[in-house]
């Protein structure tokens, strides 16, 4: 019963909102199309403002991966990571995730292909990927779009949340899946 209700909701939720929101605006006397075009114009301007930040992040990520710096660091830190209970294979993901969603997704995909989808490392990588954020990307996009230059404590807070999420992923995966 619950599954059938959830299925109906999942199928009809988006079409419902796509019809009901403009209809509500029309009933309230809002010029819906003009508002839509104005919002699209503002969105385009935001996109133009954030392009330099996105290019800088993508170039930096490409350079780190291409040079092999992340893999070298993982091999060097392997003994310390074992003490923390973190497989060294996960370090490239932990370092890449705050920078790039697509780059870190590529790392997760490689880990799943290498170790198998039911392996502990693949499950841990997927959990860590899902529970952490692309902190620098988000800060560059959001702060860059509104012209904020001094991020104050946002970087420290975001990276602290990423570290806490990674640690929680390790603990939960060890409890649920075992090493």
Residue frames as qw, qx, qy, qz and C-alpha x, y, z in Angstrom:
[[0.000, 0.885, 0.466, 0.000, 0.00, 0.00, 0.00],
 [0.286, -0.833, 0.100, 0.463, 2.72, 2.47, 1.02],
 [0.444, -0.195, 0.588, 0.648, 4.84, 1.57, -2.00],
 [0.282, 0.570, 0.656, 0.407, 1.98, 2.19, -4.39],
 [0.092, -0.952, -0.255, 0.143, 1.27, 5.58, -2.79],
 [0.388, -0.661, 0.326, 0.554, 4.96, 6.53, -3.02],
 [0.452, 0.132, 0.669, 0.575, 5.05, 5.40, -6.64],
 [0.170, 0.806, 0.524, 0.216, 2.06, 7.61, -7.52],
 [0.237, -0.922, -0.018, 0.307, 3.63, 10.57, -5.70],
 [0.472, -0.432, 0.474, 0.604, 6.98, 10.07, -7.44],
 [0.399, 0.357, 0.669, 0.516, 5.35, 9.88, -10.86],
 [0.058, 0.813, 0.490, 0.308, 3.04, 12.89, -10.44],
 [0.417, -0.696, -0.194, 0.551, 4.99, 15.29, -8.16],
 [0.301, -0.260, 0.313, 0.863, 6.95, 17.15, -10.84],
 [0.026, 0.416, 0.637, 0.649, 4.10, 17.41, -13.36],
 [0.276, -0.776, -0.559, 0.095, 1.86, 18.67, -10.55],
 [0.349, -0.661, -0.055, 0.662, 4.26, 21.46, -9.64],
 [0.267, -0.031, 0.498, 0.824, 4.95, 22.34, -13.28],
 [0.093, -0.556, -0.641, -0.522, 1.24, 22.93, -13.81],
 [0.375, -0.758, -0.518, 0.127, 0.12, 24.24, -10.43],
 [0.413, -0.468, -0.074, 0.778, 2.75, 26.95, -9.88],
 [0.080, 0.063, 0.388, 0.916, 2.13, 28.83, -13.16],
 [0.263, -0.569, -0.684, -0.374, -1.61, 28.31, -12.73],
 [0.424, -0.671, -0.439, 0.421, -1.46, 29.79, -9.22],
 [0.290, -0.289, 0.113, 0.906, 0.50, 32.78, -10.60],
 [0.050, -0.302, -0.582, -0.753, -2.05, 33.32, -13.33],
 [0.356, -0.671, -0.643, -0.095, -4.90, 33.23, -10.83],
 [0.422, -0.645, -0.248, 0.587, -3.08, 35.83, -8.71],
 [0.304, 0.942, 0.121, -0.078, -2.65, 38.12, -11.72],
 [0.438, -0.621, 0.467, 0.452, 1.11, 37.61, -12.13],
 [0.629, 0.674, -0.288, -0.260, 2.56, 37.88, -15.61],
 [0.893, -0.274, 0.348, 0.080, 4.04, 34.40, -15.46],
 [0.817, 0.424, 0.132, 0.367, 5.92, 34.34, -18.77],
 [0.194, 0.870, -0.180, 0.416, 7.49, 37.76, -18.22],
 [0.570, -0.707, 0.379, -0.178, 8.61, 36.73, -14.72],
 [0.942, -0.022, 0.284, 0.177, 10.03, 33.49, -16.11],
 [0.645, 0.631, 0.008, 0.431, 12.02, 35.33, -18.78],
 [0.109, -0.884, 0.273, -0.364, 13.32, 37.85, -16.23],
 [0.770, -0.508, 0.381, -0.054, 14.46, 35.02, -13.94],
 [0.902, 0.239, 0.205, 0.295, 16.16, 33.25, -16.84],
 [0.376, 0.819, -0.118, 0.418, 17.97, 36.48, -17.72],
 [0.389, -0.797, 0.379, -0.264, 19.22, 36.86, -14.14],
 [0.915, -0.212, 0.337, 0.066, 20.30, 33.21, -14.09],
 [0.768, 0.525, 0.050, 0.363, 22.31, 33.73, -17.26],
 [0.075, 0.872, -0.269, 0.401, 24.08, 36.74, -15.72],
 [0.686, -0.590, 0.404, -0.135, 24.95, 34.67, -12.63],
 [0.945, 0.132, 0.226, 0.194, 26.35, 31.96, -14.90],
 [0.530, 0.730, -0.107, 0.418, 28.59, 34.48, -16.65],
 [0.234, -0.839, 0.348, -0.348, 29.88, 35.80, -13.31],
 [0.772, -0.454, 0.435, -0.091, 30.83, 32.36, -11.95],
 [0.890, 0.440, -0.097, 0.072, 32.55, 30.96, -15.06],
 [0.305, 0.714, -0.537, 0.330, 36.07, 32.18, -14.04],
 [0.503, -0.476, 0.604, -0.395, 35.72, 30.49, -10.63],
 [0.941, 0.099, 0.263, -0.190, 34.58, 27.23, -12.21],
 [0.730, 0.608, -0.274, 0.148, 37.41, 27.23, -14.75],
 [0.002, -0.700, 0.611, -0.371, 39.98, 27.83, -12.00],
 [0.702, -0.298, 0.556, -0.330, 38.69, 24.92, -9.92],
 [0.940, 0.298, 0.133, -0.097, 38.52, 22.54, -12.89],
 [0.536, 0.702, -0.414, 0.219, 42.06, 23.42, -14.01],
 [0.236, -0.615, 0.650, -0.380, 43.45, 22.92, -10.49],
 [0.844, -0.093, 0.452, -0.274, 41.71, 19.55, -10.13],
 [0.867, 0.495, -0.062, 0.001, 42.94, 18.43, -13.55],
 [0.289, 0.740, -0.541, 0.277, 46.50, 19.41, -12.71],
 [0.476, -0.477, 0.645, -0.360, 46.49, 17.51, -9.41],
 [0.904, 0.100, 0.374, -0.184, 45.05, 14.36, -10.94],
 [0.751, 0.641, -0.155, 0.045, 47.15, 14.54, -14.09],
 [0.159, 0.735, -0.594, 0.285, 50.40, 14.99, -12.19],
 [0.763, -0.099, -0.633, 0.087, 49.63, 12.04, -9.90],
 [0.011, 0.452, -0.489, 0.746, 50.03, 14.18, -6.79],
 [0.713, -0.325, 0.148, -0.603, 46.94, 12.74, -5.10],
 [0.964, 0.019, -0.263, -0.038, 47.99, 9.10, -5.65],
 [0.526, 0.389, -0.511, 0.557, 51.51, 9.85, -4.43],
 [0.269, -0.446, 0.399, -0.754, 50.15, 11.44, -1.26],
 [0.883, -0.208, -0.043, -0.418, 47.88, 8.41, -0.66],
 [0.875, 0.142, -0.403, 0.227, 50.84, 6.03, -0.83],
 [0.278, 0.436, -0.479, 0.710, 52.89, 8.24, 1.48],
 [0.407, -0.352, 0.345, -0.769, 50.11, 8.55, 4.10],
 [0.734, -0.083, -0.607, -0.291, 49.05, 4.88, 3.98],
 [0.463, -0.065, -0.762, 0.448, 50.49, 3.92, 7.42],
 [0.100, 0.037, 0.405, -0.908, 48.79, 6.83, 9.19],
 [0.585, -0.033, -0.266, -0.765, 45.51, 6.17, 7.42],
 [0.628, -0.085, -0.772, -0.051, 45.54, 2.52, 8.52],
 [0.199, -0.089, -0.679, 0.702, 45.75, 3.66, 12.14],
 [0.337, 0.120, 0.158, -0.920, 42.64, 5.81, 11.56],
 [0.513, 0.273, 0.792, -0.188, 40.83, 2.87, 9.97],
 [0.513, 0.727, 0.025, -0.456, 40.66, 4.52, 6.56],
 [0.829, 0.183, 0.397, 0.348, 41.79, 2.57, 3.50],
 [0.284, -0.453, 0.292, 0.793, 44.46, 4.48, 1.56],
 [0.224, 0.321, 0.724, 0.567, 42.42, 3.97, -1.61],
 [0.056, -0.823, -0.565, 0.010, 39.86, 6.38, -0.19],
 [0.349, -0.563, -0.035, 0.748, 42.29, 9.31, 0.24],
 [0.162, 0.078, 0.479, 0.859, 42.05, 10.50, -3.38],
 [0.189, -0.643, -0.654, -0.351, 38.28, 10.70, -2.94],
 [0.411, -0.731, -0.382, 0.388, 38.61, 12.54, 0.38],
 [0.329, -0.399, 0.151, 0.842, 40.95, 15.09, -1.19],
 [0.080, 0.169, 0.603, 0.776, 39.04, 15.48, -4.45],
 [0.094, -0.639, -0.762, -0.046, 35.48, 15.68, -3.10],
 [0.134, -0.748, -0.278, 0.588, 35.75, 19.25, -1.69],
 [0.114, -0.421, 0.399, 0.807, 37.03, 20.40, -5.09],
 [0.380, 0.223, -0.562, -0.700, 35.03, 18.61, -7.74],
 [0.765, 0.058, 0.431, -0.475, 31.90, 16.51, -7.88],
 [0.853, 0.459, -0.163, -0.189, 32.66, 15.00, -11.28],
 [0.328, 0.601, -0.699, 0.208, 36.30, 14.34, -10.40],
 [0.349, -0.284, 0.770, -0.453, 35.33, 12.59, -7.18],
 [0.853, 0.213, 0.226, -0.419, 32.60, 10.63, -8.98],
 [0.684, 0.554, -0.472, -0.051, 35.29, 9.40, -11.36],
 [0.030, 0.465, -0.810, 0.356, 37.34, 8.22, -8.38],
 [0.648, -0.049, 0.566, -0.507, 34.33, 6.41, -6.89],
 [0.855, 0.406, -0.083, -0.313, 33.67, 4.77, -10.25],
 [0.470, 0.560, -0.672, 0.115, 37.29, 3.61, -10.49],
 [0.247, -0.334, 0.787, -0.457, 37.14, 2.18, -6.95],
 [0.790, 0.131, 0.367, -0.473, 33.94, 0.29, -7.74],
 [0.792, 0.505, -0.304, -0.162, 35.43, -1.11, -10.98],
 [0.286, 0.560, -0.736, 0.251, 38.68, -2.08, -9.26],
 [0.140, -0.214, 0.832, -0.492, 37.32, -3.60, -6.04],
 [0.199, -0.341, -0.893, -0.216, 33.81, -4.65, -7.08],
 [0.303, -0.529, -0.187, -0.770, 30.47, -3.05, -6.18],
 [0.768, -0.541, -0.278, -0.198, 29.96, -5.16, -3.04],
 [0.660, 0.100, -0.432, 0.607, 33.43, -4.60, -1.59],
 [0.406, -0.697, -0.379, 0.454, 33.95, -2.68, 1.61],
 [0.304, -0.272, 0.169, 0.897, 35.99, 0.00, -0.18],
 [0.027, -0.342, -0.591, -0.730, 33.29, 0.54, -2.82],
 [0.351, -0.716, -0.599, -0.076, 30.58, 0.83, -0.18],
 [0.439, -0.599, -0.196, 0.640, 32.70, 3.17, 1.90],
 [0.233, -0.045, 0.339, 0.910, 33.51, 5.30, -1.14],
 [0.146, -0.520, -0.625, -0.564, 29.85, 5.56, -2.12],
 [0.426, -0.739, -0.491, 0.178, 28.86, 6.46, 1.44],
 [0.412, -0.456, -0.016, 0.789, 31.61, 9.08, 1.74],
 [0.135, 0.183, 0.482, 0.846, 30.70, 10.52, -1.67],
 [0.250, -0.626, -0.618, -0.404, 27.06, 10.82, -0.67],
 [0.490, -0.747, -0.394, 0.216, 27.71, 12.35, 2.73],
 [0.423, -0.419, 0.059, 0.801, 30.32, 14.98, 1.83],
 [0.331, 0.885, 0.264, -0.195, 30.05, 18.14, -0.23],
 [0.628, 0.410, 0.142, 0.646, 32.00, 19.88, -2.98],
 [0.345, -0.750, -0.289, 0.484, 32.90, 22.65, -0.53],
 [0.269, -0.403, 0.253, 0.838, 35.22, 24.77, -2.66],
 [0.079, 0.309, 0.701, 0.638, 32.98, 24.43, -5.70],
 [0.190, -0.762, -0.618, -0.028, 29.93, 25.53, -3.70],
 [0.324, -0.711, -0.128, 0.611, 31.80, 28.44, -2.14],
 [0.251, -0.164, 0.447, 0.843, 33.18, 29.54, -5.50],
 [0.005, -0.461, -0.714, -0.527, 29.78, 29.37, -7.16],
 [0.261, -0.797, -0.545, 0.024, 27.67, 30.90, -4.43],
 [0.361, -0.712, -0.058, 0.600, 30.11, 33.49, -3.14],
 [0.318, -0.100, 0.482, 0.810, 31.40, 34.24, -6.64],
 [0.073, 0.572, 0.688, 0.441, 27.89, 34.79, -7.98],
 [0.222, -0.910, -0.349, -0.034, 27.17, 37.52, -5.46],
 [0.343, 0.769, -0.211, 0.497, 30.68, 39.00, -5.37],
 [0.678, -0.722, 0.131, -0.045, 31.74, 37.94, -1.84],
 [0.509, 0.654, -0.505, 0.242, 35.52, 38.09, -1.57],
 [0.057, -0.417, 0.757, -0.500, 36.08, 37.30, 2.13],
 [0.657, -0.187, -0.670, -0.291, 34.64, 33.91, 2.98],
 [0.443, -0.589, 0.393, -0.550, 35.37, 34.30, 6.70],
 [0.443, -0.298, 0.806, -0.256, 34.60, 31.02, 8.43],
 [0.839, 0.303, 0.016, -0.452, 32.75, 29.33, 5.58],
 [0.601, 0.484, -0.636, -0.021, 35.79, 27.41, 4.31],
 [0.008, -0.312, 0.844, -0.437, 36.71, 26.11, 7.77],
 [0.627, 0.056, 0.478, -0.612, 33.10, 25.20, 8.54],
 [0.817, 0.388, -0.194, -0.381, 32.63, 23.44, 5.20],
 [0.507, 0.443, -0.731, 0.110, 35.87, 21.46, 5.46],
 [0.237, -0.238, 0.769, -0.543, 35.10, 20.57, 9.08],
 [0.777, 0.167, 0.260, -0.549, 31.75, 19.21, 7.98],
 [0.745, 0.453, -0.455, -0.182, 33.49, 17.20, 5.25],
 [0.211, 0.395, -0.834, 0.321, 35.95, 15.69, 7.73],
 [0.473, -0.072, 0.636, -0.605, 33.13, 14.86, 10.16],
 [0.826, 0.301, -0.003, -0.476, 31.11, 13.30, 7.34],
 [0.599, 0.463, -0.653, -0.010, 34.07, 11.23, 6.20],
 [0.037, -0.293, 0.837, -0.461, 34.74, 10.03, 9.76],
 [0.650, 0.079, 0.446, -0.610, 31.07, 9.16, 10.23],
 [0.789, 0.395, -0.314, -0.350, 31.10, 7.27, 6.92],
 [0.380, 0.406, -0.812, 0.176, 34.06, 5.19, 8.06],
 [0.264, -0.142, 0.762, -0.574, 32.47, 4.40, 11.43],
 [0.733, 0.213, 0.238, -0.601, 29.04, 3.57, 10.00],
 [0.740, 0.427, -0.457, -0.249, 30.43, 1.44, 7.18],
 [0.210, 0.344, -0.869, 0.286, 32.64, -0.48, 9.59],
 [0.428, -0.013, 0.665, -0.612, 29.64, -1.12, 11.84],
 [0.758, 0.343, 0.135, -0.538, 27.26, -2.05, 9.03],
 [0.809, 0.493, -0.287, -0.140, 29.50, -3.79, 6.50],
 [0.820, -0.449, 0.285, 0.213, 32.60, -4.70, 8.54],
 [0.025, 0.765, -0.517, -0.384, 36.12, -4.43, 7.10]]
